[in-house]
Amino acid sequence: MAKMQHGLGRGLGALLGDTSDIRDLRKPVGYINKEIVNDAVRQDTSDILRVPVERIEPNPFQPRMSFDPDALAELADSIRSFGLVQPITVRRKADGKYQIISGERRYRAARMAGMDMIPAYIRDANDQGMLEMAIVENIQRENLDPIEVAMSYRRLLEECDLTQEQLADRVGKKRASVANTLRLLRLPAKVQHDLKVGLVSVGHAKVLLGIEDPAVQEALCDAIVKHGLSVRQLEDRVRKLSETPHHTEEQELPEVYYRVLEHIGRYFGDNISLRRSKNGKGTITIHFNSDGEMAGFLQALDEKGR
Protein backbone atom coordinates (compact mmCIF):
# COMPACT_ATOMS: atom_id res chain seq x y z
CA MET A 1 0.00 0.00 0.00
CA ALA A 2 1.25 3.46 -0.86
CA LYS A 3 2.56 5.57 2.00
CA MET A 4 0.36 8.42 3.16
CA GLN A 5 1.55 11.88 2.28
CA HIS A 6 2.51 13.93 5.31
CA GLY A 7 0.52 16.96 4.18
CA LEU A 8 -2.77 15.08 4.13
CA GLY A 9 -1.90 12.43 6.67
CA ARG A 10 -1.58 14.67 9.71
CA GLY A 11 -4.68 14.46 11.84
CA LEU A 12 -6.22 11.85 9.55
CA GLY A 13 -7.01 9.43 12.35
CA ALA A 14 -8.60 12.12 14.48
CA LEU A 15 -10.84 13.22 11.63
CA LEU A 16 -11.87 9.76 10.44
CA GLY A 17 -12.30 8.01 13.78
CA ASP A 18 -11.56 4.37 14.57
CA THR A 19 -11.86 2.09 11.52
CA SER A 20 -9.85 -0.84 12.89
CA ASP A 21 -12.76 -3.32 12.53
CA ILE A 22 -13.75 -2.20 9.03
CA ARG A 23 -12.84 -5.56 7.45
CA ASP A 24 -15.84 -7.16 9.16
CA LEU A 25 -18.14 -5.04 7.00
CA ARG A 26 -16.68 -6.21 3.68
CA LYS A 27 -17.22 -9.41 1.73
CA PRO A 28 -14.96 -10.26 -1.25
CA VAL A 29 -16.55 -10.03 -4.69
CA GLY A 30 -16.77 -13.66 -5.77
CA TYR A 31 -19.27 -13.49 -8.66
CA ILE A 32 -20.98 -16.51 -7.13
CA ASN A 33 -24.19 -15.49 -8.88
CA LYS A 34 -22.53 -15.84 -12.28
CA GLU A 35 -22.66 -18.99 -14.40
CA ILE A 36 -19.66 -21.21 -15.09
CA VAL A 37 -18.68 -21.41 -18.77
CA ASN A 38 -20.62 -24.13 -20.57
CA ASP A 39 -19.44 -25.76 -23.78
CA ALA A 40 -22.87 -27.20 -24.54
CA VAL A 41 -24.73 -23.88 -24.36
CA ARG A 42 -23.07 -20.66 -25.50
CA GLN A 43 -23.83 -18.01 -22.91
CA ASP A 44 -24.08 -14.26 -23.42
CA THR A 45 -20.57 -13.03 -24.20
CA SER A 46 -21.39 -9.51 -23.02
CA ASP A 47 -21.83 -10.75 -19.46
CA ILE A 48 -19.31 -12.03 -16.91
CA LEU A 49 -18.83 -15.80 -16.62
CA ARG A 50 -16.66 -17.86 -14.29
CA VAL A 51 -13.89 -19.81 -16.01
CA PRO A 52 -11.94 -22.65 -14.32
CA VAL A 53 -8.35 -21.50 -13.95
CA GLU A 54 -6.96 -24.63 -15.63
CA ARG A 55 -8.80 -23.72 -18.85
CA ILE A 56 -7.19 -20.29 -19.13
CA GLU A 57 -3.89 -19.84 -20.91
CA PRO A 58 -1.69 -16.75 -21.44
CA ASN A 59 -1.62 -14.91 -24.74
CA PRO A 60 1.63 -15.76 -26.61
CA PHE A 61 1.54 -12.29 -28.15
CA GLN A 62 1.38 -10.55 -24.78
CA PRO A 63 3.68 -7.52 -25.21
CA ARG A 64 4.36 -7.29 -21.50
CA MET A 65 6.77 -10.12 -20.68
CA SER A 66 7.89 -9.19 -17.16
CA PHE A 67 5.77 -8.48 -14.11
CA ASP A 68 7.03 -6.91 -10.87
CA PRO A 69 6.83 -9.77 -8.30
CA ASP A 70 6.25 -7.36 -5.40
CA ALA A 71 3.42 -5.63 -7.26
CA LEU A 72 1.91 -9.04 -8.14
CA ALA A 73 2.07 -10.14 -4.50
CA GLU A 74 0.39 -6.90 -3.43
CA LEU A 75 -2.36 -7.39 -6.02
CA ALA A 76 -2.81 -11.01 -4.87
CA ASP A 77 -3.29 -9.77 -1.28
CA SER A 78 -5.87 -7.29 -2.53
CA ILE A 79 -7.72 -10.06 -4.40
CA ARG A 80 -7.81 -12.21 -1.25
CA SER A 81 -9.43 -9.30 0.60
CA PHE A 82 -11.79 -7.91 -2.02
CA GLY A 83 -12.01 -10.49 -4.79
CA LEU A 84 -11.15 -9.80 -8.43
CA VAL A 85 -13.08 -6.57 -8.88
CA GLN A 86 -12.19 -6.13 -12.57
CA PRO A 87 -12.72 -9.34 -14.61
CA ILE A 88 -10.25 -10.35 -17.30
CA THR A 89 -11.18 -10.75 -21.00
CA VAL A 90 -10.50 -14.04 -22.79
CA ARG A 91 -10.96 -15.49 -26.28
CA ARG A 92 -12.74 -18.83 -26.68
CA LYS A 93 -10.57 -21.37 -28.55
CA ALA A 94 -11.63 -24.41 -30.55
CA ASP A 95 -9.96 -26.82 -28.10
CA GLY A 96 -12.13 -25.65 -25.20
CA LYS A 97 -9.42 -23.44 -23.71
CA TYR A 98 -9.63 -19.69 -23.17
CA GLN A 99 -6.81 -17.38 -24.18
CA ILE A 100 -6.26 -14.10 -22.36
CA ILE A 101 -6.92 -10.94 -24.38
CA SER A 102 -6.44 -8.48 -21.53
CA GLY A 103 -5.80 -8.85 -17.81
CA GLU A 104 -2.80 -11.21 -17.64
CA ARG A 105 -1.45 -9.41 -14.57
CA ARG A 106 -4.82 -9.85 -12.82
CA TYR A 107 -4.87 -13.51 -13.93
CA ARG A 108 -1.43 -14.21 -12.46
CA ALA A 109 -2.29 -12.46 -9.21
CA ALA A 110 -5.61 -14.34 -8.98
CA ARG A 111 -3.73 -17.64 -9.29
CA MET A 112 -1.32 -16.51 -6.57
CA ALA A 113 -4.36 -15.72 -4.42
CA GLY A 114 -5.59 -19.32 -4.84
CA MET A 115 -8.65 -18.65 -7.02
CA ASP A 116 -9.92 -21.73 -8.88
CA MET A 117 -12.57 -19.80 -10.84
CA ILE A 118 -11.71 -16.49 -12.51
CA PRO A 119 -14.44 -14.05 -13.63
CA ALA A 120 -14.02 -13.16 -17.29
CA TYR A 121 -15.68 -11.61 -20.29
CA ILE A 122 -15.79 -14.29 -23.02
CA ARG A 123 -15.06 -13.12 -26.53
CA ASP A 124 -15.84 -15.30 -29.54
CA ALA A 125 -14.06 -14.91 -32.85
CA ASN A 126 -17.17 -13.30 -34.25
CA ASP A 127 -18.09 -10.17 -36.16
CA GLN A 128 -16.79 -6.97 -34.53
CA GLY A 129 -20.13 -5.24 -34.98
CA MET A 130 -21.95 -8.02 -33.13
CA LEU A 131 -19.55 -7.73 -30.20
CA GLU A 132 -19.98 -3.96 -30.08
CA MET A 133 -23.76 -4.32 -30.16
CA ALA A 134 -23.71 -6.93 -27.36
CA ILE A 135 -21.59 -4.70 -25.10
CA VAL A 136 -23.73 -1.62 -25.74
CA GLU A 137 -26.88 -3.61 -24.99
CA ASN A 138 -25.26 -4.86 -21.80
CA ILE A 139 -24.49 -1.27 -20.72
CA GLN A 140 -28.16 -0.38 -21.11
CA ARG A 141 -29.17 -2.92 -18.46
CA GLU A 142 -30.42 -1.19 -15.35
CA ASN A 143 -28.76 -3.53 -12.85
CA LEU A 144 -25.13 -2.83 -13.78
CA ASP A 145 -23.00 -1.34 -11.04
CA PRO A 146 -20.73 1.65 -11.81
CA ILE A 147 -17.58 -0.48 -12.13
CA GLU A 148 -19.31 -2.82 -14.59
CA VAL A 149 -20.33 0.19 -16.67
CA ALA A 150 -16.76 1.55 -16.59
CA MET A 151 -15.36 -1.86 -17.57
CA SER A 152 -17.83 -2.05 -20.47
CA TYR A 153 -16.70 1.37 -21.64
CA ARG A 154 -13.09 0.21 -21.51
CA ARG A 155 -13.97 -2.90 -23.55
CA LEU A 156 -15.54 -0.75 -26.25
CA LEU A 157 -12.40 1.37 -26.39
CA GLU A 158 -9.93 -1.51 -26.37
CA GLU A 159 -11.71 -4.42 -28.05
CA CYS A 160 -13.89 -2.50 -30.51
CA ASP A 161 -11.25 0.18 -31.20
CA LEU A 162 -13.62 3.08 -30.58
CA THR A 163 -12.57 6.60 -29.67
CA GLN A 164 -14.14 8.22 -26.61
CA GLU A 165 -16.19 10.41 -28.92
CA GLN A 166 -17.54 7.38 -30.80
CA LEU A 167 -18.16 5.59 -27.51
CA ALA A 168 -20.16 8.53 -26.14
CA ASP A 169 -22.27 8.50 -29.32
CA ARG A 170 -22.88 4.73 -29.09
CA VAL A 171 -24.10 4.82 -25.49
CA GLY A 172 -25.94 8.15 -25.73
CA LYS A 173 -23.85 9.96 -23.11
CA LYS A 174 -21.89 13.19 -23.06
CA ARG A 175 -18.18 12.72 -23.60
CA ALA A 176 -17.48 14.23 -20.17
CA SER A 177 -19.77 11.62 -18.57
CA VAL A 178 -17.93 8.79 -20.34
CA ALA A 179 -14.53 10.18 -19.29
CA ASN A 180 -15.63 10.55 -15.66
CA THR A 181 -17.00 6.98 -15.59
CA LEU A 182 -13.71 5.61 -16.95
CA ARG A 183 -11.86 7.49 -14.21
CA LEU A 184 -13.52 5.20 -11.63
CA LEU A 185 -11.13 2.45 -12.76
CA ARG A 186 -8.20 4.48 -11.40
CA LEU A 187 -9.49 4.17 -7.83
CA PRO A 188 -7.78 1.68 -5.48
CA ALA A 189 -9.21 -1.86 -5.48
CA LYS A 190 -10.75 -1.34 -2.04
CA VAL A 191 -12.72 1.68 -3.23
CA GLN A 192 -13.76 -0.06 -6.45
CA HIS A 193 -14.98 -3.02 -4.39
CA ASP A 194 -17.09 -0.81 -2.12
CA LEU A 195 -18.49 1.09 -5.09
CA LYS A 196 -19.32 -2.18 -6.83
CA VAL A 197 -21.24 -3.64 -3.89
CA GLY A 198 -22.96 -0.37 -2.97
CA LEU A 199 -21.09 0.52 0.23
CA VAL A 200 -20.10 3.86 -1.32
CA SER A 201 -21.81 5.90 -4.03
CA VAL A 202 -20.60 7.43 -7.28
CA GLY A 203 -20.85 10.79 -5.52
CA HIS A 204 -18.41 9.57 -2.87
CA ALA A 205 -16.13 8.22 -5.62
CA LYS A 206 -16.02 11.60 -7.39
CA VAL A 207 -14.80 13.22 -4.19
CA LEU A 208 -12.15 10.53 -3.68
CA LEU A 209 -10.92 10.94 -7.27
CA GLY A 210 -9.93 14.48 -6.35
CA ILE A 211 -7.29 13.08 -3.96
CA GLU A 212 -3.92 11.97 -5.36
CA ASP A 213 -2.77 9.71 -2.50
CA PRO A 214 -4.28 6.17 -2.72
CA ALA A 215 -3.68 5.62 1.02
CA VAL A 216 -5.79 8.66 1.88
CA GLN A 217 -8.46 7.54 -0.59
CA GLU A 218 -8.61 4.15 1.15
CA ALA A 219 -8.69 5.68 4.63
CA LEU A 220 -11.56 7.97 3.66
CA CYS A 221 -13.36 5.02 2.07
CA ASP A 222 -13.08 3.13 5.37
CA ALA A 223 -14.62 6.11 7.15
CA ILE A 224 -17.53 6.24 4.68
CA VAL A 225 -18.31 2.56 5.24
CA LYS A 226 -17.75 2.63 9.01
CA HIS A 227 -19.56 5.87 9.82
CA GLY A 228 -22.04 6.14 6.96
CA LEU A 229 -20.69 9.50 5.80
CA SER A 230 -22.78 11.43 3.28
CA VAL A 231 -21.11 13.02 0.26
CA ARG A 232 -21.34 16.42 1.96
CA GLN A 233 -19.75 15.08 5.14
CA LEU A 234 -16.97 13.50 3.07
CA GLU A 235 -16.34 16.82 1.32
CA ASP A 236 -16.08 18.51 4.72
CA ARG A 237 -13.46 16.01 5.87
CA VAL A 238 -11.47 16.39 2.68
CA ARG A 239 -11.53 20.16 3.12
CA LYS A 240 -10.23 19.82 6.66
CA LEU A 241 -7.48 17.45 5.53
CA SER A 242 -6.27 19.63 2.68
CA GLU A 243 -7.11 22.97 4.32
CA THR A 244 -8.30 24.23 0.93
CA PRO A 245 -11.80 24.27 -0.58
CA HIS A 246 -12.61 21.06 -2.44
CA HIS A 247 -15.02 21.28 -5.34
CA THR A 248 -16.54 18.12 -6.79
CA GLU A 249 -18.79 19.72 -9.37
CA GLU A 250 -18.14 18.23 -12.80
CA GLN A 251 -16.59 20.66 -15.25
CA GLU A 252 -17.27 20.51 -18.97
CA LEU A 253 -13.79 20.78 -20.48
CA PRO A 254 -13.05 22.20 -23.92
CA GLU A 255 -12.86 19.53 -26.63
CA VAL A 256 -9.08 19.86 -26.98
CA TYR A 257 -8.54 18.47 -23.46
CA TYR A 258 -10.47 15.29 -24.22
CA ARG A 259 -8.49 14.83 -27.42
CA VAL A 260 -5.20 15.15 -25.50
CA LEU A 261 -6.37 12.63 -22.87
CA GLU A 262 -7.55 10.24 -25.55
CA HIS A 263 -4.27 10.33 -27.51
CA ILE A 264 -2.02 9.91 -24.46
CA GLY A 265 -4.42 7.37 -22.95
CA ARG A 266 -3.71 4.99 -25.85
CA TYR A 267 -0.31 4.34 -24.31
CA PHE A 268 -1.17 4.49 -20.61
CA GLY A 269 -4.75 3.17 -20.46
CA ASP A 270 -6.86 5.02 -17.90
CA ASN A 271 -3.84 5.99 -15.77
CA ILE A 272 -3.90 9.65 -16.72
CA SER A 273 -5.60 12.54 -14.97
CA LEU A 274 -6.05 16.21 -15.77
CA ARG A 275 -6.73 19.15 -13.48
CA ARG A 276 -7.75 22.50 -14.93
CA SER A 277 -8.74 25.71 -13.20
CA LYS A 278 -11.29 28.13 -14.57
CA ASN A 279 -8.53 30.36 -15.96
CA GLY A 280 -7.12 27.49 -18.05
CA LYS A 281 -4.11 26.60 -15.89
CA GLY A 282 -3.62 23.06 -14.71
CA THR A 283 -1.62 19.84 -14.68
CA ILE A 284 -1.62 16.46 -16.43
CA THR A 285 -0.52 13.47 -14.33
CA ILE A 286 0.49 10.15 -15.91
CA HIS A 287 0.78 6.96 -13.85
CA PHE A 288 2.72 4.25 -15.71
CA ASN A 289 3.11 0.56 -14.84
CA SER A 290 6.41 -0.32 -16.50
CA ASP A 291 9.44 0.89 -18.42
CA GLY A 292 7.85 -0.73 -21.47
CA GLU A 293 4.89 1.65 -21.40
CA MET A 294 7.20 4.66 -21.37
CA ALA A 295 9.37 3.17 -24.13
CA GLY A 296 6.31 2.59 -26.28
CA PHE A 297 5.20 6.17 -25.76
CA LEU A 298 8.64 7.48 -26.71
CA GLN A 299 8.70 5.31 -29.83
CA ALA A 300 5.34 6.70 -30.89
CA LEU A 301 6.57 10.26 -30.39
CA ASP A 302 9.73 9.53 -32.40
CA GLU A 303 7.68 8.05 -35.25
CA LYS A 304 5.39 11.09 -35.28
CA GLY A 305 8.40 13.41 -35.49
CA ARG A 306 9.89 11.73 -38.55
C-alpha positions as CSV (number, residue, x, y, z in Angstrom):
1,M,0.0,0.0,0.0
2,A,1.2,3.5,-0.9
3,K,2.6,5.6,2.0
4,M,0.4,8.4,3.2
5,Q,1.6,11.9,2.3
6,H,2.5,13.9,5.3
7,G,0.5,17.0,4.2
8,L,-2.8,15.1,4.1
9,G,-1.9,12.4,6.7
10,R,-1.6,14.7,9.7
11,G,-4.7,14.5,11.8
12,L,-6.2,11.8,9.5
13,G,-7.0,9.4,12.4
14,A,-8.6,12.1,14.5
15,L,-10.8,13.2,11.6
16,L,-11.9,9.8,10.4
17,G,-12.3,8.0,13.8
18,D,-11.6,4.4,14.6
19,T,-11.9,2.1,11.5
20,S,-9.9,-0.8,12.9
21,D,-12.8,-3.3,12.5
22,I,-13.8,-2.2,9.0
23,R,-12.8,-5.6,7.5
24,D,-15.8,-7.2,9.2
25,L,-18.1,-5.0,7.0
26,R,-16.7,-6.2,3.7
27,K,-17.2,-9.4,1.7
28,P,-15.0,-10.3,-1.2
29,V,-16.5,-10.0,-4.7
30,G,-16.8,-13.7,-5.8
31,Y,-19.3,-13.5,-8.7
32,I,-21.0,-16.5,-7.1
33,N,-24.2,-15.5,-8.9
34,K,-22.5,-15.8,-12.3
35,E,-22.7,-19.0,-14.4
36,I,-19.7,-21.2,-15.1
37,V,-18.7,-21.4,-18.8
38,N,-20.6,-24.1,-20.6
39,D,-19.4,-25.8,-23.8
40,A,-22.9,-27.2,-24.5
41,V,-24.7,-23.9,-24.4
42,R,-23.1,-20.7,-25.5
43,Q,-23.8,-18.0,-22.9
44,D,-24.1,-14.3,-23.4
45,T,-20.6,-13.0,-24.2
46,S,-21.4,-9.5,-23.0
47,D,-21.8,-10.8,-19.5
48,I,-19.3,-12.0,-16.9
49,L,-18.8,-15.8,-16.6
50,R,-16.7,-17.9,-14.3
51,V,-13.9,-19.8,-16.0
52,P,-11.9,-22.7,-14.3
53,V,-8.3,-21.5,-13.9
54,E,-7.0,-24.6,-15.6
55,R,-8.8,-23.7,-18.8
56,I,-7.2,-20.3,-19.1
57,E,-3.9,-19.8,-20.9
58,P,-1.7,-16.7,-21.4
59,N,-1.6,-14.9,-24.7
60,P,1.6,-15.8,-26.6
61,F,1.5,-12.3,-28.1
62,Q,1.4,-10.5,-24.8
63,P,3.7,-7.5,-25.2
64,R,4.4,-7.3,-21.5
65,M,6.8,-10.1,-20.7
66,S,7.9,-9.2,-17.2
67,F,5.8,-8.5,-14.1
68,D,7.0,-6.9,-10.9
69,P,6.8,-9.8,-8.3
70,D,6.3,-7.4,-5.4
71,A,3.4,-5.6,-7.3
72,L,1.9,-9.0,-8.1
73,A,2.1,-10.1,-4.5
74,E,0.4,-6.9,-3.4
75,L,-2.4,-7.4,-6.0
76,A,-2.8,-11.0,-4.9
77,D,-3.3,-9.8,-1.3
78,S,-5.9,-7.3,-2.5
79,I,-7.7,-10.1,-4.4
80,R,-7.8,-12.2,-1.3
81,S,-9.4,-9.3,0.6
82,F,-11.8,-7.9,-2.0
83,G,-12.0,-10.5,-4.8
84,L,-11.1,-9.8,-8.4
85,V,-13.1,-6.6,-8.9
86,Q,-12.2,-6.1,-12.6
87,P,-12.7,-9.3,-14.6
88,I,-10.2,-10.4,-17.3
89,T,-11.2,-10.8,-21.0
90,V,-10.5,-14.0,-22.8
91,R,-11.0,-15.5,-26.3
92,R,-12.7,-18.8,-26.7
93,K,-10.6,-21.4,-28.5
94,A,-11.6,-24.4,-30.6
95,D,-10.0,-26.8,-28.1
96,G,-12.1,-25.7,-25.2
97,K,-9.4,-23.4,-23.7
98,Y,-9.6,-19.7,-23.2
99,Q,-6.8,-17.4,-24.2
100,I,-6.3,-14.1,-22.4
101,I,-6.9,-10.9,-24.4
102,S,-6.4,-8.5,-21.5
103,G,-5.8,-8.9,-17.8
104,E,-2.8,-11.2,-17.6
105,R,-1.5,-9.4,-14.6
106,R,-4.8,-9.9,-12.8
107,Y,-4.9,-13.5,-13.9
108,R,-1.4,-14.2,-12.5
109,A,-2.3,-12.5,-9.2
110,A,-5.6,-14.3,-9.0
111,R,-3.7,-17.6,-9.3
112,M,-1.3,-16.5,-6.6
113,A,-4.4,-15.7,-4.4
114,G,-5.6,-19.3,-4.8
115,M,-8.6,-18.7,-7.0
116,D,-9.9,-21.7,-8.9
117,M,-12.6,-19.8,-10.8
118,I,-11.7,-16.5,-12.5
119,P,-14.4,-14.1,-13.6
120,A,-14.0,-13.2,-17.3
121,Y,-15.7,-11.6,-20.3
122,I,-15.8,-14.3,-23.0
123,R,-15.1,-13.1,-26.5
124,D,-15.8,-15.3,-29.5
125,A,-14.1,-14.9,-32.8
126,N,-17.2,-13.3,-34.3
127,D,-18.1,-10.2,-36.2
128,Q,-16.8,-7.0,-34.5
129,G,-20.1,-5.2,-35.0
130,M,-21.9,-8.0,-33.1
131,L,-19.6,-7.7,-30.2
132,E,-20.0,-4.0,-30.1
133,M,-23.8,-4.3,-30.2
134,A,-23.7,-6.9,-27.4
135,I,-21.6,-4.7,-25.1
136,V,-23.7,-1.6,-25.7
137,E,-26.9,-3.6,-25.0
138,N,-25.3,-4.9,-21.8
139,I,-24.5,-1.3,-20.7
140,Q,-28.2,-0.4,-21.1
141,R,-29.2,-2.9,-18.5
142,E,-30.4,-1.2,-15.4
143,N,-28.8,-3.5,-12.8
144,L,-25.1,-2.8,-13.8
145,D,-23.0,-1.3,-11.0
146,P,-20.7,1.7,-11.8
147,I,-17.6,-0.5,-12.1
148,E,-19.3,-2.8,-14.6
149,V,-20.3,0.2,-16.7
150,A,-16.8,1.5,-16.6
151,M,-15.4,-1.9,-17.6
152,S,-17.8,-2.1,-20.5
153,Y,-16.7,1.4,-21.6
154,R,-13.1,0.2,-21.5
155,R,-14.0,-2.9,-23.5
156,L,-15.5,-0.8,-26.2
157,L,-12.4,1.4,-26.4
158,E,-9.9,-1.5,-26.4
159,E,-11.7,-4.4,-28.1
160,C,-13.9,-2.5,-30.5
161,D,-11.3,0.2,-31.2
162,L,-13.6,3.1,-30.6
163,T,-12.6,6.6,-29.7
164,Q,-14.1,8.2,-26.6
165,E,-16.2,10.4,-28.9
166,Q,-17.5,7.4,-30.8
167,L,-18.2,5.6,-27.5
168,A,-20.2,8.5,-26.1
169,D,-22.3,8.5,-29.3
170,R,-22.9,4.7,-29.1
171,V,-24.1,4.8,-25.5
172,G,-25.9,8.1,-25.7
173,K,-23.9,10.0,-23.1
174,K,-21.9,13.2,-23.1
175,R,-18.2,12.7,-23.6
176,A,-17.5,14.2,-20.2
177,S,-19.8,11.6,-18.6
178,V,-17.9,8.8,-20.3
179,A,-14.5,10.2,-19.3
180,N,-15.6,10.5,-15.7
181,T,-17.0,7.0,-15.6
182,L,-13.7,5.6,-17.0
183,R,-11.9,7.5,-14.2
184,L,-13.5,5.2,-11.6
185,L,-11.1,2.4,-12.8
186,R,-8.2,4.5,-11.4
187,L,-9.5,4.2,-7.8
188,P,-7.8,1.7,-5.5
189,A,-9.2,-1.9,-5.5
190,K,-10.7,-1.3,-2.0
191,V,-12.7,1.7,-3.2
192,Q,-13.8,-0.1,-6.5
193,H,-15.0,-3.0,-4.4
194,D,-17.1,-0.8,-2.1
195,L,-18.5,1.1,-5.1
196,K,-19.3,-2.2,-6.8
197,V,-21.2,-3.6,-3.9
198,G,-23.0,-0.4,-3.0
199,L,-21.1,0.5,0.2
200,V,-20.1,3.9,-1.3
201,S,-21.8,5.9,-4.0
202,V,-20.6,7.4,-7.3
203,G,-20.8,10.8,-5.5
204,H,-18.4,9.6,-2.9
205,A,-16.1,8.2,-5.6
206,K,-16.0,11.6,-7.4
207,V,-14.8,13.2,-4.2
208,L,-12.2,10.5,-3.7
209,L,-10.9,10.9,-7.3
210,G,-9.9,14.5,-6.3
211,I,-7.3,13.1,-4.0
212,E,-3.9,12.0,-5.4
213,D,-2.8,9.7,-2.5
214,P,-4.3,6.2,-2.7
215,A,-3.7,5.6,1.0
216,V,-5.8,8.7,1.9
217,Q,-8.5,7.5,-0.6
218,E,-8.6,4.2,1.2
219,A,-8.7,5.7,4.6
220,L,-11.6,8.0,3.7
221,C,-13.4,5.0,2.1
222,D,-13.1,3.1,5.4
223,A,-14.6,6.1,7.2
224,I,-17.5,6.2,4.7
225,V,-18.3,2.6,5.2
226,K,-17.7,2.6,9.0
227,H,-19.6,5.9,9.8
228,G,-22.0,6.1,7.0
229,L,-20.7,9.5,5.8
230,S,-22.8,11.4,3.3
231,V,-21.1,13.0,0.3
232,R,-21.3,16.4,2.0
233,Q,-19.7,15.1,5.1
234,L,-17.0,13.5,3.1
235,E,-16.3,16.8,1.3
236,D,-16.1,18.5,4.7
237,R,-13.5,16.0,5.9
238,V,-11.5,16.4,2.7
239,R,-11.5,20.2,3.1
240,K,-10.2,19.8,6.7
241,L,-7.5,17.5,5.5
242,S,-6.3,19.6,2.7
243,E,-7.1,23.0,4.3
244,T,-8.3,24.2,0.9
245,P,-11.8,24.3,-0.6
246,H,-12.6,21.1,-2.4
247,H,-15.0,21.3,-5.3
248,T,-16.5,18.1,-6.8
249,E,-18.8,19.7,-9.4
250,E,-18.1,18.2,-12.8
251,Q,-16.6,20.7,-15.2
252,E,-17.3,20.5,-19.0
253,L,-13.8,20.8,-20.5
254,P,-13.0,22.2,-23.9
255,E,-12.9,19.5,-26.6
256,V,-9.1,19.9,-27.0
257,Y,-8.5,18.5,-23.5
258,Y,-10.5,15.3,-24.2
259,R,-8.5,14.8,-27.4
260,V,-5.2,15.2,-25.5
261,L,-6.4,12.6,-22.9
262,E,-7.6,10.2,-25.6
263,H,-4.3,10.3,-27.5
264,I,-2.0,9.9,-24.5
265,G,-4.4,7.4,-23.0
266,R,-3.7,5.0,-25.9
267,Y,-0.3,4.3,-24.3
268,F,-1.2,4.5,-20.6
269,G,-4.8,3.2,-20.5
270,D,-6.9,5.0,-17.9
271,N,-3.8,6.0,-15.8
272,I,-3.9,9.7,-16.7
273,S,-5.6,12.5,-15.0
274,L,-6.0,16.2,-15.8
275,R,-6.7,19.1,-13.5
276,R,-7.8,22.5,-14.9
277,S,-8.7,25.7,-13.2
278,K,-11.3,28.1,-14.6
279,N,-8.5,30.4,-16.0
280,G,-7.1,27.5,-18.0
281,K,-4.1,26.6,-15.9
282,G,-3.6,23.1,-14.7
283,T,-1.6,19.8,-14.7
284,I,-1.6,16.5,-16.4
285,T,-0.5,13.5,-14.3
286,I,0.5,10.1,-15.9
287,H,0.8,7.0,-13.9
288,F,2.7,4.2,-15.7
289,N,3.1,0.6,-14.8
290,S,6.4,-0.3,-16.5
291,D,9.4,0.9,-18.4
292,G,7.8,-0.7,-21.5
293,E,4.9,1.6,-21.4
294,M,7.2,4.7,-21.4
295,A,9.4,3.2,-24.1
296,G,6.3,2.6,-26.3
297,F,5.2,6.2,-25.8
298,L,8.6,7.5,-26.7
299,Q,8.7,5.3,-29.8
300,A,5.3,6.7,-30.9
301,L,6.6,10.3,-30.4
302,D,9.7,9.5,-32.4
303,E,7.7,8.1,-35.3
304,K,5.4,11.1,-35.3
305,G,8.4,13.4,-35.5
306,R,9.9,11.7,-38.5
